[in-house]
Amino acid sequence: FVQGSNVDLQSLSYNLGSTTYNINNFNPSDTVYHVMLPVATTDIPTLNYTLADTRCEVDTVEATSPNGEISLIVKGWDELNLRTYKIGFEVSLSTDARLAGITIDSIALPNFHPDTTVYDIEFAYGRTEMPLIEAIAMEEDAQIEINQINGFPATASIVVKAGDTSVNMTYYIHFSIEAGDNAYLADLNINDTLVNGFNKNTLVYEYVLPYGSTVVPTITATPEDNRASVIVYQAASVHDTAFVEVTAVNGISTLTYQVIFSTAFNNNAKLADIKVDGVSIPDFDPNTRNYSYELPSSYQSIPVISVELQDSNAAYLITDAENIPGTSKIEVMAEDGITSLTYNINFYLKSAIASISADNIEVYPNPANDYIYIKNTHKDIQIQQVQLFDLLGKQLLSQNVNESIYRLELSSLPKGIYMLKLNTQNKTIITMKIVKY
């Protein structure tokens, strides 16, 4: 018994370019297959197969395009059996209508992203040439339609249709020309140093030079837009104003910055001389603030103080002593209204001597450190009271005594010059200087 011919296929695959793919779920008894090819396939597929019975013959009807059908007609060797396998091919259609990139005048669009569909482009002032927009789609089978612009401002559109034309996306690019009206400064410098507190929106600045300055500073400036023009009109003196004129690239917009120069007021609050009753104080020194001035013992009034200023623009106030001994004060305010100095003149009376004189008094040691002895050599007149004053006339101590030799403690006092006042029983006052070291 001889079995009839077997017209089944044992295997079935297809070629696409140089790559071979198996047909999914192939079964010899199934004769119809549908194969989806990758998006944008242009190669026409061909088939590979093996026969279950190699004695059979196969006629092939090839596909004429990627979207086509291949038929395999298997003929039995006994001419009794026949089977036809049909494999239909279909190229997949993309559903991604996004762009992969956009160029403007062959330059990639800044900050492009496939999912961002609106962009703003501002060209430099003065451009008249229309831009050329080009685009590349994500998918090869997508279609792109670009609507270029023909003037400024205007909006270009890019319509992208996926292989599945029901899916589309539109990108918009808004084009404009800058106004060219930037007339701001990026910096403003005085002698190559940025003006303190510079702000491009602030147009007027005041700059105070040190007192006595005669050299005029140099102004330099840089525009924020390097296409703008800058003209600097330097100040003619230290009390003049410098001007910086900035003209924007459009030739219309302008700004003028000003730097107003001045010099600081004098801070000299020193005196040139002090006079007491029209006579200059001996050994006057402008840097010495405190003076002791001896008046005649018979002086009955308050001394008249007059002064000479080193700077005639300074001001002064004299406060006279209320009593003698006492202190007159001279307050000097410099022209700058800030700097001030105070001079003090401590007045005291020269000792009046009656029947007892300084010749009868011995004070030792003088200068002294911790104490002094006061010795009265007069036989008839006794010292009744010892007083000690500082040079400002302030009483530091007062003690009653009845000894001819008296020890006065100085250890608690600071170093300096003091006035010793001795009151006697006959109302005689003896005044002497002592020095504590």
DRENSE-524226 format. One record per residue (C-alpha): residue number from 1; x, y, z. Coordinates in nm, 3 decimals. Layout:
<nodes>
{NUM,{X,Y,Z}}
...
</nodes>
This chain:
<nodes>
{1,{0.000,0.000,0.000}}
{2,{0.151,0.338,-0.105}}
{3,{0.030,0.649,0.081}}
{4,{-0.069,0.953,-0.126}}
{5,{0.137,1.276,-0.140}}
{6,{0.169,1.510,0.168}}
{7,{0.130,1.873,0.064}}
{8,{0.198,2.024,0.409}}
{9,{0.477,2.271,0.483}}
{10,{0.710,2.163,0.758}}
{11,{0.840,2.522,0.836}}
{12,{0.774,2.874,0.718}}
{13,{0.969,3.202,0.765}}
{14,{1.029,3.525,0.579}}
{15,{1.324,3.744,0.486}}
{16,{1.330,4.121,0.525}}
{17,{1.653,4.260,0.395}}
{18,{1.929,4.043,0.535}}
{19,{1.728,3.931,0.840}}
{20,{1.511,3.619,0.865}}
{21,{1.203,3.609,1.086}}
{22,{0.988,3.314,1.186}}
{23,{0.616,3.337,1.121}}
{24,{0.452,3.332,1.461}}
{25,{0.220,3.042,1.546}}
{26,{0.295,2.856,1.223}}
{27,{0.089,2.535,1.187}}
{28,{0.108,2.321,0.870}}
{29,{-0.268,2.286,0.869}}
{30,{-0.322,2.666,0.879}}
{31,{-0.285,2.812,0.534}}
{32,{-0.353,3.185,0.591}}
{33,{-0.123,3.422,0.785}}
{34,{-0.103,3.795,0.842}}
{35,{0.237,3.952,0.923}}
{36,{0.287,4.311,1.045}}
{37,{0.612,4.466,0.923}}
{38,{0.801,4.744,1.107}}
{39,{0.706,5.109,1.050}}
{40,{0.845,5.254,0.726}}
{41,{0.952,4.916,0.584}}
{42,{1.040,4.949,0.216}}
{43,{1.193,4.605,0.146}}
{44,{0.963,4.344,-0.016}}
{45,{0.961,4.030,0.198}}
{46,{1.046,3.683,0.060}}
{47,{0.964,3.341,0.204}}
{48,{1.168,3.045,0.329}}
{49,{1.001,2.708,0.371}}
{50,{1.062,2.334,0.394}}
{51,{0.827,2.065,0.262}}
{52,{0.698,1.777,0.459}}
{53,{0.730,1.571,0.139}}
{54,{1.022,1.686,-0.070}}
{55,{0.878,1.518,-0.377}}
{56,{0.613,1.785,-0.397}}
{57,{0.648,2.092,-0.612}}
{58,{0.585,2.456,-0.508}}
{59,{0.472,2.745,-0.721}}
{60,{0.533,3.090,-0.566}}
{61,{0.340,3.408,-0.638}}
{62,{0.565,3.686,-0.502}}
{63,{0.446,4.013,-0.343}}
{64,{0.503,4.332,-0.543}}
{65,{0.530,4.570,-0.243}}
{66,{0.583,4.554,0.134}}
{67,{0.205,4.574,0.170}}
{68,{0.140,4.262,-0.037}}
{69,{0.067,3.889,-0.032}}
{70,{0.282,3.587,-0.112}}
{71,{0.113,3.263,-0.220}}
{72,{0.278,2.920,-0.198}}
{73,{0.099,2.652,-0.404}}
{74,{0.212,2.306,-0.297}}
{75,{0.139,2.033,-0.559}}
{76,{0.143,1.667,-0.464}}
{77,{0.372,1.438,-0.663}}
{78,{0.075,1.220,-0.739}}
{79,{-0.111,1.517,-0.882}}
{80,{-0.400,1.428,-0.657}}
{81,{-0.343,1.673,-0.367}}
{82,{-0.299,2.054,-0.376}}
{83,{-0.265,2.312,-0.095}}
{84,{-0.219,2.691,-0.112}}
{85,{-0.059,2.893,0.172}}
{86,{-0.123,3.268,0.170}}
{87,{0.090,3.509,0.375}}
{88,{-0.029,3.870,0.376}}
{89,{0.218,4.144,0.475}}
{90,{0.125,4.487,0.611}}
{91,{0.362,4.770,0.704}}
{92,{0.280,4.910,1.051}}
{93,{0.172,5.274,1.069}}
{94,{0.331,5.497,1.336}}
{95,{0.117,5.675,1.596}}
{96,{0.388,5.921,1.710}}
{97,{0.344,6.262,1.550}}
{98,{0.622,6.431,1.746}}
{99,{0.927,6.598,1.599}}
{100,{1.281,6.489,1.672}}
{101,{1.427,6.833,1.600}}
{102,{1.372,7.180,1.455}}
{103,{1.636,7.401,1.293}}
{104,{1.620,7.769,1.208}}
{105,{1.866,7.876,0.944}}
{106,{2.036,7.537,0.993}}
{107,{2.084,7.602,1.366}}
{108,{1.909,7.381,1.620}}
{109,{1.617,7.551,1.794}}
{110,{1.735,7.637,2.148}}
{111,{1.571,7.438,2.430}}
{112,{1.376,7.222,2.186}}
{113,{1.181,6.930,2.334}}
{114,{0.953,6.696,2.137}}
{115,{0.667,6.754,2.380}}
{116,{0.695,7.136,2.377}}
{117,{0.490,7.279,2.093}}
{118,{0.521,7.658,2.136}}
{119,{0.843,7.862,2.105}}
{120,{0.937,8.231,2.096}}
{121,{1.232,8.353,1.892}}
{122,{1.352,8.714,1.900}}
{123,{1.599,8.820,1.635}}
{124,{1.847,9.103,1.671}}
{125,{1.734,9.452,1.585}}
{126,{1.773,9.529,1.216}}
{127,{1.716,9.179,1.071}}
{128,{1.504,9.172,0.756}}
{129,{1.583,8.826,0.614}}
{130,{1.313,8.565,0.668}}
{131,{1.422,8.254,0.861}}
{132,{1.427,7.908,0.706}}
{133,{1.253,7.650,0.925}}
{134,{1.326,7.279,0.887}}
{135,{1.216,6.981,1.093}}
{136,{1.276,6.608,1.141}}
{137,{1.002,6.373,1.259}}
{138,{1.043,6.102,1.517}}
{139,{0.899,5.842,1.278}}
{140,{1.009,5.780,0.921}}
{141,{0.657,5.745,0.789}}
{142,{0.540,6.074,0.942}}
{143,{0.452,6.362,0.713}}
{144,{0.568,6.721,0.784}}
{145,{0.412,7.038,0.652}}
{146,{0.594,7.364,0.735}}
{147,{0.428,7.703,0.698}}
{148,{0.713,7.956,0.675}}
{149,{0.669,8.323,0.766}}
{150,{0.694,8.618,0.530}}
{151,{0.730,8.908,0.775}}
{152,{0.789,9.015,1.138}}
{153,{0.626,8.961,1.378}}
{154,{0.469,8.636,1.264}}
{155,{0.411,8.275,1.367}}
{156,{0.535,7.974,1.176}}
{157,{0.359,7.637,1.214}}
{158,{0.479,7.283,1.164}}
{159,{0.205,7.022,1.117}}
{160,{0.318,6.663,1.175}}
{161,{0.101,6.365,1.079}}
{162,{0.197,6.020,1.199}}
{163,{0.186,5.719,0.964}}
{164,{-0.160,5.673,1.107}}
{165,{-0.282,6.007,0.976}}
{166,{-0.551,6.029,1.240}}
{167,{-0.268,6.120,1.482}}
{168,{-0.118,6.468,1.433}}
{169,{0.059,6.743,1.624}}
{170,{0.123,7.111,1.545}}
{171,{0.425,7.313,1.658}}
{172,{0.424,7.695,1.665}}
{173,{0.723,7.932,1.653}}
{174,{0.653,8.300,1.721}}
{175,{0.912,8.524,1.557}}
{176,{0.980,8.888,1.648}}
{177,{1.252,9.150,1.617}}
{178,{1.392,9.305,1.933}}
{179,{1.309,9.670,1.989}}
{180,{1.677,9.764,2.003}}
{181,{1.592,10.020,2.273}}
{182,{1.835,9.909,2.546}}
{183,{2.022,10.222,2.649}}
{184,{2.116,10.103,2.999}}
{185,{2.468,10.088,3.137}}
{186,{2.616,9.764,3.265}}
{187,{2.865,9.954,3.482}}
{188,{2.971,10.308,3.569}}
{189,{3.323,10.359,3.702}}
{190,{3.513,10.639,3.873}}
{191,{3.887,10.593,3.826}}
{192,{3.822,10.229,3.721}}
{193,{3.622,10.154,4.037}}
{194,{3.251,10.075,4.015}}
{195,{3.034,10.353,4.156}}
{196,{2.910,10.254,4.499}}
{197,{2.546,10.142,4.482}}
{198,{2.538,10.143,4.102}}
{199,{2.203,10.044,3.955}}
{200,{2.127,10.071,3.586}}
{201,{1.791,10.234,3.667}}
{202,{1.953,10.509,3.876}}
{203,{2.065,10.795,3.653}}
{204,{2.209,11.047,3.903}}
{205,{2.496,10.984,4.147}}
{206,{2.673,11.214,4.394}}
{207,{3.042,11.155,4.462}}
{208,{3.223,11.339,4.743}}
{209,{3.599,11.378,4.704}}
{210,{3.830,11.420,5.004}}
{211,{3.877,11.775,5.133}}
{212,{4.139,11.960,4.936}}
{213,{4.112,11.739,4.623}}
{214,{4.204,11.914,4.298}}
{215,{4.241,11.623,4.055}}
{216,{3.923,11.553,3.858}}
{217,{3.830,11.180,3.853}}
{218,{3.792,10.995,3.521}}
{219,{3.456,10.839,3.431}}
{220,{3.431,10.519,3.222}}
{221,{3.119,10.317,3.137}}
{222,{3.010,9.998,2.959}}
{223,{2.669,9.962,2.791}}
{224,{2.447,9.666,2.878}}
{225,{2.394,9.615,2.503}}
{226,{2.739,9.622,2.343}}
{227,{2.585,9.757,2.023}}
{228,{2.479,10.076,2.197}}
{229,{2.703,10.383,2.175}}
{230,{2.843,10.562,2.480}}
{231,{2.974,10.919,2.497}}
{232,{3.134,11.039,2.822}}
{233,{3.157,11.411,2.898}}
{234,{3.413,11.435,3.177}}
{235,{3.377,11.688,3.459}}
{236,{3.586,12.004,3.420}}
{237,{3.657,12.045,3.793}}
{238,{3.607,11.876,4.128}}
{239,{3.283,12.071,4.166}}
{240,{3.148,11.989,3.821}}
{241,{2.917,11.716,3.682}}
{242,{3.018,11.437,3.443}}
{243,{2.761,11.313,3.189}}
{244,{2.736,10.972,3.020}}
{245,{2.506,10.960,2.717}}
{246,{2.396,10.615,2.599}}
{247,{2.220,10.571,2.264}}
{248,{2.051,10.237,2.193}}
{249,{2.116,10.045,1.871}}
{250,{1.787,10.172,1.728}}
{251,{1.932,10.524,1.737}}
{252,{1.620,10.654,1.910}}
{253,{1.623,10.544,2.274}}
{254,{1.871,10.736,2.492}}
{255,{1.960,10.765,2.860}}
{256,{2.187,11.015,3.030}}
{257,{2.368,10.928,3.353}}
{258,{2.516,11.200,3.577}}
{259,{2.793,11.196,3.835}}
{260,{2.790,11.511,4.047}}
{261,{3.128,11.579,4.208}}
{262,{3.192,11.779,4.523}}
{263,{3.462,11.794,4.790}}
{264,{3.416,11.709,5.156}}
{265,{3.399,11.988,5.414}}
{266,{3.709,12.058,5.620}}
{267,{3.737,11.851,5.939}}
{268,{3.987,12.088,6.103}}
{269,{3.855,12.194,6.445}}
{270,{4.188,12.318,6.585}}
{271,{4.259,12.666,6.716}}
{272,{4.548,12.879,6.594}}
{273,{4.564,13.091,6.912}}
{274,{4.391,13.165,7.242}}
{275,{4.405,13.510,7.401}}
{276,{4.317,13.606,7.757}}
{277,{4.229,13.972,7.785}}
{278,{4.394,14.023,7.444}}
{279,{4.719,13.844,7.534}}
{280,{4.811,13.506,7.380}}
{281,{4.843,13.217,7.621}}
{282,{5.212,13.137,7.665}}
{283,{5.330,12.817,7.495}}
{284,{4.998,12.764,7.317}}
{285,{4.984,12.438,7.121}}
{286,{4.679,12.350,6.903}}
{287,{4.708,11.990,7.019}}
{288,{4.698,12.081,7.389}}
{289,{4.344,12.098,7.517}}
{290,{4.386,12.200,7.883}}
{291,{4.566,12.505,8.020}}
{292,{4.626,12.653,8.368}}
{293,{4.633,13.029,8.380}}
{294,{4.738,13.235,8.681}}
{295,{4.565,13.567,8.739}}
{296,{4.686,13.845,8.969}}
{297,{4.564,13.805,9.324}}
{298,{4.374,14.133,9.294}}
{299,{4.191,14.025,8.974}}
{300,{3.824,14.101,9.025}}
{301,{3.643,14.011,8.698}}
{302,{3.599,13.716,8.460}}
{303,{3.875,13.701,8.194}}
{304,{3.777,13.779,7.835}}
{305,{3.864,13.492,7.598}}
{306,{3.924,13.540,7.226}}
{307,{4.045,13.285,6.971}}
{308,{4.182,13.244,6.620}}
{309,{4.072,12.945,6.409}}
{310,{4.301,12.742,6.185}}
{311,{4.007,12.706,5.942}}
{312,{3.801,13.020,5.910}}
{313,{3.496,12.808,5.814}}
{314,{3.488,12.638,6.153}}
{315,{3.261,12.767,6.430}}
{316,{3.324,12.810,6.803}}
{317,{3.143,12.877,7.129}}
{318,{3.308,13.026,7.439}}
{319,{3.160,12.952,7.780}}
{320,{3.318,13.180,8.042}}
{321,{3.406,13.067,8.391}}
{322,{3.143,13.164,8.647}}
{323,{3.395,13.224,8.924}}
{324,{3.769,13.246,8.983}}
{325,{3.914,12.993,9.037}}
{326,{3.714,12.839,8.756}}
{327,{3.728,12.711,8.401}}
{328,{3.645,12.877,8.070}}
{329,{3.557,12.639,7.787}}
{330,{3.604,12.683,7.410}}
{331,{3.408,12.440,7.189}}
{332,{3.512,12.429,6.821}}
{333,{3.302,12.263,6.549}}
{334,{3.475,12.191,6.214}}
{335,{3.318,12.287,5.882}}
{336,{3.209,11.924,5.829}}
{337,{2.967,11.956,6.122}}
{338,{3.103,11.634,6.272}}
{339,{3.453,11.692,6.405}}
{340,{3.474,11.891,6.729}}
{341,{3.737,11.982,6.988}}
{342,{3.710,12.141,7.333}}
{343,{3.977,12.361,7.494}}
{344,{3.971,12.431,7.871}}
{345,{4.142,12.721,8.050}}
{346,{4.163,12.672,8.424}}
{347,{4.200,13.010,8.597}}
{348,{4.336,13.058,8.949}}
{349,{4.450,13.361,9.149}}
{350,{4.803,13.430,9.247}}
{351,{4.844,13.405,9.627}}
{352,{4.784,13.717,9.837}}
{353,{5.033,13.752,10.121}}
{354,{4.964,13.942,10.441}}
{355,{5.183,13.929,10.745}}
{356,{5.261,13.567,10.677}}
{357,{5.411,13.479,10.341}}
{358,{5.522,13.180,10.145}}
{359,{5.864,13.242,10.284}}
{360,{5.733,13.115,10.617}}
{361,{5.604,12.791,10.467}}
{362,{5.809,12.488,10.373}}
{363,{5.649,12.207,10.167}}
{364,{5.857,11.897,10.120}}
{365,{5.922,11.674,9.942}}
{366,{5.793,11.846,9.628}}
{367,{5.753,11.671,9.391}}
{368,{5.618,11.401,9.619}}
{369,{5.472,11.052,9.586}}
{370,{5.279,10.935,9.892}}
{371,{5.278,11.244,10.120}}
{372,{5.414,11.592,10.184}}
{373,{5.501,11.780,10.502}}
{374,{5.378,12.135,10.551}}
{375,{5.594,12.327,10.793}}
{376,{5.503,12.670,10.928}}
{377,{5.810,12.860,11.051}}
{378,{5.617,13.170,11.162}}
{379,{5.608,13.189,11.535}}
{380,{5.291,13.395,11.579}}
{381,{5.054,13.304,11.297}}
{382,{4.922,12.953,11.271}}
{383,{4.780,12.763,10.976}}
{384,{4.421,12.671,11.052}}
{385,{4.302,12.499,10.734}}
{386,{4.464,12.301,10.449}}
{387,{4.278,12.266,10.116}}
{388,{4.382,12.084,9.797}}
{389,{4.245,12.163,9.448}}
{390,{4.304,12.017,9.104}}
{391,{4.381,12.245,8.810}}
{392,{4.013,12.267,8.721}}
{393,{3.947,12.427,9.057}}
{394,{3.778,12.122,9.206}}
{395,{3.835,12.086,9.578}}
{396,{3.977,11.744,9.662}}
{397,{4.014,11.774,10.039}}
{398,{3.985,12.022,10.326}}
{399,{4.130,11.962,10.671}}
{400,{4.160,12.173,10.986}}
{401,{4.506,12.174,11.146}}
{402,{4.675,12.324,11.448}}
{403,{5.027,12.183,11.419}}
{404,{5.328,12.370,11.292}}
{405,{5.429,12.060,11.096}}
{406,{5.150,11.873,10.922}}
{407,{5.170,11.555,10.710}}
{408,{4.931,11.551,10.412}}
{409,{4.860,11.211,10.250}}
{410,{4.871,11.202,9.869}}
{411,{4.877,10.827,9.804}}
{412,{4.514,10.814,9.689}}
{413,{4.560,11.088,9.429}}
{414,{4.665,11.034,9.067}}
{415,{4.981,11.184,8.930}}
{416,{4.955,11.549,8.837}}
{417,{4.980,11.911,8.948}}
{418,{4.769,12.035,9.238}}
{419,{4.708,12.367,9.411}}
{420,{4.766,12.375,9.786}}
{421,{4.569,12.644,9.968}}
{422,{4.662,12.737,10.327}}
{423,{4.427,12.951,10.537}}
{424,{4.585,13.119,10.839}}
{425,{4.434,13.257,11.155}}
{426,{4.471,13.613,11.032}}
{427,{4.274,13.527,10.715}}
{428,{4.584,13.519,10.500}}
{429,{4.563,13.278,10.207}}
{430,{4.879,13.117,10.080}}
{431,{4.860,12.918,9.753}}
{432,{5.132,12.684,9.635}}
{433,{5.177,12.427,9.356}}
{434,{5.267,12.071,9.440}}
{435,{5.350,11.789,9.202}}
{436,{5.246,11.428,9.258}}
{437,{5.449,11.172,9.063}}
</nodes>
